[in-house]
Every structure is written in structure tokens, then in C-alpha cells.
Amino acid sequence: MKEDSYQFTKRAGRIIDRLKDRYKIVQPHHFLIGACEEFEGVCGELFLYVNQHVGRDFIEQINLACETQPATYIEMNNGLKISSGLEEVLNRANEKKQNYGQALINEGHILFAVIELEKRLREVFSKEMLKDIFQIACTPRDMIVHLERYVHKQLSPQNAIRRAKISDLPAIKDYIRFEFGERWLEHVNHASDMSEIPIFIAERNNTIIGFACYDLVRKQKGIFGPMGTSKDKRFQFVGRELLDTCLVEMAKRRYPYAIIDEAGPVEFYEKACNAKLIPVVQ
């Protein structure tokens, strides 16, 4: 496996970097421990949950159940040595990322694969606890943005952003179907009978390269999403510009807050608009 085989979010990359400095050979359960020690975003929730339900000595318990001396390892270009088990985890995480249509492997993708493949964790976590951990760290999460304090981002516009018109809907549906499949078409169909369509599109050379919606999920007010950008236009500020445009519009309508529906790239929304996770496990 080559070092550049995968691309990680900054948070997932930080976790892996710390593990490199701590362990001679990084194994699957080490990533779970490292995630609990990250403390930000879903990792902070994960730490609180594991600390409460397993105990303050959860690291010792996890290591006792899972620690082995790998017979072989793979050394990446950056010097990181990983067990064959962790290589399998990263392969599974990469599949998960692709299934969601995302560009980067995040900590949730990796934790999903760790819990799925590292069977010895069942000696530490009950079935119900593993279900809760999946819900905390491995599934899309709703987030909240307080619009009364939202500040318009002074971005340098790189894309033409405009509100969609009724006549744009066939092209938007074709774009969504081509880039993301059928999963978001139901929401867009809700816009057909609206006098003002709550969809913004990003264009280059009169071609759609991204879209973002609000007030369409379950036809409820104050919900942002879905949003998507073309695979070959990721990391070009398309999503940030669409997000900012929608949130500014929602703030103008005096919505006190926006709910981001099932945010997959949690870290993106945390940085782009200071969105906060809505707790799912008490």
C-alpha cells in the first residue's frame, strides 16, 4: 500500500500522526483509542461516552482485549508501520467514503471499519454500546448553526452562484442523477410547486458544478441540505460558497438557526460555518 493511496481529513490525519509517534506498529484498535483522545467534534462525544460506559481505564481494557504482536506489517512512505489488520480497515474505510460520494476518509469511516472488523472489541463493548458508538461517530449527523450570530464569509468568489428557476429544475435533476444517483431527487421534486425555489446552483461556463438547498427536506422550514458538488470540482470552494449563500438567505428570512440535515463531512461544516453537533446519545 502506498502512502498516497488514501486522502484523509485533517482530523483523521492528526489521529494517525499521533499513533505513528506512539506505537511501533499501528493496529485497528489503536485508532479507536486515538479517536477518543482527539476530543473535538464527534471524537469528543465518543470520549465522553466510552469514559462513562466503560470506565476511565478504557484504554487499558481495549489494549488488554486487542493487543497482539503482528507477525507482519506494511511500512508506508512516511514511515508509519501498520498491521495487515489496519490495512484491511483502511481499505474498508475507503469503500465507505466512496459509497457516500465523499472525497476524504474521515474518522467516522475508519471507526466504522474498526468496529466492523475488530471482533475482539466485543470483549469490551456490549452490542448496545457498539450501536451507540456507530450512531455517535459513524453515521451522518444533524448539526445546528445559530444564524443570529452568523457572519457572512468574505470569500473571493470563484464560481457563479445564483438562485435556481423553475426552468432549471430538469437540468438540476439530471446533474444530481449523474453525480449522486437518485437519493436526493425526492427533495428537489418538492420545489416544483414553489413560487420561489430554495435552491442555489454554482456554475462555470454555464454548466452546473454544484447545488445547495434549504426548506426542502420533509418540506420543513429551517433545514439546510442537501448540498453536493461535482467530484472534479472538490476543494475549489464550491461547497463553501453555496453553503454561505444559503445561510445568508436563511438569516435574511429571520430563521433563528439552521439545521444541517445528516451532515456527512462534519469537520467541513464545523470549520465553514461553526456548526455544532446535535447530541444523539444521552
C-alpha positions in Angstrom: 0.0 0.0 0.0 1.3 3.4 -0.9 1.1 6.4 1.3 -0.9 8.4 -1.3 -3.4 5.6 -1.7 -5.8 7.4 0.6 -6.6 11.0 1.4 -7.7 11.8 5.0 -9.5 14.7 6.6 -7.3 16.8 8.8 -8.7 15.3 12.0 -8.3 11.7 10.8 -4.7 12.6 9.7 -3.9 14.1 13.1 -5.1 10.9 14.8 -2.9 8.8 12.6 0.1 11.0 13.1 -0.1 10.7 16.8 -0.4 6.9 16.6 2.7 6.9 14.5 4.7 8.5 17.3 3.2 6.2 20.0 3.2 2.7 18.5 5.8 0.8 16.7 3.1 -0.9 14.6 -0.3 0.7 14.5 -3.2 -1.7 14.8 -7.0 -1.2 14.3 -7.9 -0.7 18.0 -5.2 1.9 18.3 -7.3 4.2 16.0 -10.3 3.9 18.3 -8.1 4.9 21.3 -6.6 7.8 19.2 -10.0 9.0 18.2 -11.1 9.1 21.9 -8.1 11.3 22.6 -8.8 13.8 19.8 -11.6 15.4 21.9 -13.0 17.6 19.0 -16.3 17.1 17.2 -17.7 13.5 17.2 -14.4 12.4 18.9 -15.2 14.5 22.0 -18.7 12.8 22.2 -17.0 9.5 21.7 -14.6 10.0 24.5 -17.3 11.1 26.9 -19.5 8.1 26.0 -16.7 5.5 26.3 -15.3 7.0 29.5 -18.8 6.9 31.1 -19.8 3.4 29.9 -16.5 1.5 30.0 -14.6 3.5 32.7 -11.6 5.7 33.0 -9.4 2.8 32.3 -11.0 2.1 28.9 -7.6 2.3 27.1 -6.2 -0.4 29.3 -9.3 -2.5 28.7 -9.1 -2.1 25.0 -5.4 -2.9 24.8 -5.9 -5.9 27.0 -8.6 -7.3 24.8 -7.0 -6.5 21.4 -3.2 -6.0 21.7 -1.1 -8.5 19.8 2.3 -8.6 18.3 1.6 -8.5 14.5 3.7 -11.1 12.6 4.0 -8.8 9.6 3.5 -5.1 8.9 3.3 -2.7 6.0 5.5 0.4 6.1 4.1 3.5 4.4 6.2 6.1 2.6 6.1 8.4 5.7 7.5 5.7 7.9 4.2 4.7 9.5 4.1 1.0 10.1 0.6 -0.6 10.1 -0.6 -4.1 10.7 -2.3 -6.1 8.0 -5.5 -5.7 10.1 -5.3 -1.9 9.8 -4.6 -2.1 6.1 -7.9 -4.0 5.8 -9.6 -1.4 7.9 -8.3 1.4 5.7 -9.5 -0.4 2.6 -12.9 -0.8 4.1 -13.0 2.8 5.2 -12.1 3.9 1.7 -15.0 1.9 0.3 -17.3 3.6 2.9 -16.1 7.0 1.7 -16.8 6.1 -1.9 -20.3 4.9 -1.0 -21.1 8.3 0.5 -19.6 10.0 -2.5 -17.1 11.9 -0.4 -13.6 13.0 -1.3 -11.8 12.3 2.0 -11.6 9.5 4.5 -12.8 10.8 7.9 -12.6 9.4 11.4 -16.1 8.0 11.1 -15.3 5.9 8.1 -12.3 4.4 9.9 -14.1 3.8 13.1 -16.9 2.1 11.2 -14.4 -0.3 9.7 -12.6 -0.8 13.1 -15.7 -1.8 14.9 -16.9 -4.0 12.0 -13.6 -5.9 11.6 -12.0 -5.9 15.0 -14.2 -8.6 16.6 -12.2 -8.6 19.9 -13.7 -5.2 20.8 -16.8 -7.2 21.7 -15.0 -8.2 24.9 -15.0 -4.6 26.0 -18.2 -3.1 24.4 -21.7 -4.6 24.6 -23.9 -4.8 21.5 -25.9 -1.8 22.6 -22.7 0.2 23.3 -21.3 -0.6 19.8 -24.7 0.5 18.4 -24.4 3.8 20.2 -20.8 4.3 19.0 -21.9 3.8 15.5 -24.6 6.4 15.9 -22.2 8.9 17.5 -19.2 8.5 15.2 -20.0 6.5 12.1 -23.3 7.9 10.7 -24.2 11.3 9.2 -25.2 13.7 12.0 -27.6 16.6 12.2 -25.8 19.9 13.1 -27.0 23.4 14.1 -25.9 26.8 13.0 -27.1 29.8 15.0 -28.0 32.3 12.3 -28.4 35.3 14.6 -24.6 35.2 15.1 -23.8 34.0 11.6 -21.3 36.2 9.8 -21.3 36.3 6.1 -18.0 34.8 4.8 -15.9 37.3 2.8 -14.9 34.7 0.2 -13.3 35.6 -3.1 -16.0 34.3 -5.5 -14.6 31.7 -7.8 -17.9 30.4 -9.1 -21.2 31.9 -10.4 -23.8 31.3 -7.7 -27.4 32.1 -8.4 -30.9 31.1 -7.2 -32.4 28.4 -9.4 -35.5 29.0 -11.5 -38.3 26.6 -12.4 -36.7 26.2 -15.9 -33.5 25.0 -14.2 -35.1 22.0 -12.5 -34.7 19.5 -15.3 -31.0 20.3 -15.6 -30.6 20.2 -11.8 -32.2 16.7 -11.6 -30.1 15.5 -14.5 -27.0 16.8 -12.7 -27.9 15.2 -9.4 -28.8 11.9 -11.0 -25.4 11.9 -12.8 -23.2 12.9 -9.9 -25.1 11.4 -6.9 -27.7 8.9 -8.1 -31.4 9.0 -7.1 -31.1 9.7 -3.4 -31.7 13.5 -3.4 -34.2 13.8 -6.2 -37.2 13.4 -3.9 -36.2 16.7 -2.1 -35.7 18.6 -5.3 -39.1 17.4 -6.5 -40.6 19.3 -3.6 -39.5 22.6 -5.3 -41.7 22.2 -8.4 -44.8 23.8 -6.8 -42.9 26.7 -5.1 -43.1 30.2 -6.3 -39.5 30.9 -5.2 -37.2 27.9 -5.4 -35.0 27.4 -2.3 -32.2 26.0 -4.4 -28.9 27.7 -5.3 -26.7 26.4 -8.1 -23.0 27.0 -8.8 -22.0 27.3 -12.5 -18.9 27.5 -14.6 -19.2 28.2 -18.4 -23.0 27.8 -18.0 -22.6 24.3 -16.6 -23.8 23.3 -13.2 -21.0 22.2 -10.9 -22.8 22.2 -7.5 -26.1 22.9 -5.8 -27.5 23.5 -2.3 -31.0 23.6 -0.9 -32.9 24.7 2.2 -36.5 24.2 3.3 -36.9 21.1 1.1 -36.1 18.2 3.5 -39.5 16.9 4.6 -40.8 20.4 3.5 -39.8 21.8 6.9 -38.5 25.3 7.4 -35.0 26.0 8.6 -33.4 22.8 7.3 -30.3 23.1 5.1 -29.5 20.5 2.6 -28.9 18.5 0.6 -25.8 20.0 -1.0 -23.4 18.5 -3.4 -20.5 19.5 -5.8 -19.1 17.8 -8.8 -16.4 15.2 -8.0 -13.8 17.0 -10.2 -14.6 20.4 -8.5 -14.0 19.4 -4.9 -11.6 21.6 -2.9 -12.4 24.6 -5.1 -14.6 26.5 -2.6 -17.8 25.5 -4.5 -19.4 24.0 -1.4 -18.3 26.9 0.9 -19.8 29.5 -1.4 -23.1 27.6 -1.8 -23.3 27.0 2.0 -22.6 30.6 2.8 -25.2 31.9 0.2 -27.9 29.6 1.6 -27.2 30.5 5.3 -27.2 34.3 4.5 -30.5 33.8 2.7 -31.9 31.9 5.7 -30.7 34.6 8.1 -32.4 37.3 6.0 -35.6 35.3 6.4 -35.1 35.7 10.2 -34.6 32.0 10.9 -33.0 31.8 14.3 -31.0 28.8 13.3 -30.4 26.3 10.5 -30.4 22.6 11.0 -27.9 20.9 8.6 -29.6 17.6 7.8 -27.5 14.5 8.1 -24.1 16.2 7.6 -21.6 13.7 6.3 -18.5 15.8 6.3 -18.9 17.1 9.9 -15.5 18.7 10.0 -16.2 20.7 6.9 -19.3 22.3 8.5 -17.6 22.9 11.8 -14.9 25.0 10.0 -17.1 26.6 7.3 -19.9 27.9 9.5 -19.1 27.0 13.1 -21.9 24.3 13.1 -22.3 22.3 16.2 -23.3 18.6 16.5 -26.8 17.9 17.9 -26.3 15.2 20.5 -27.8 11.8 19.7 -26.9 9.6 22.7 -27.6 10.6 26.3 
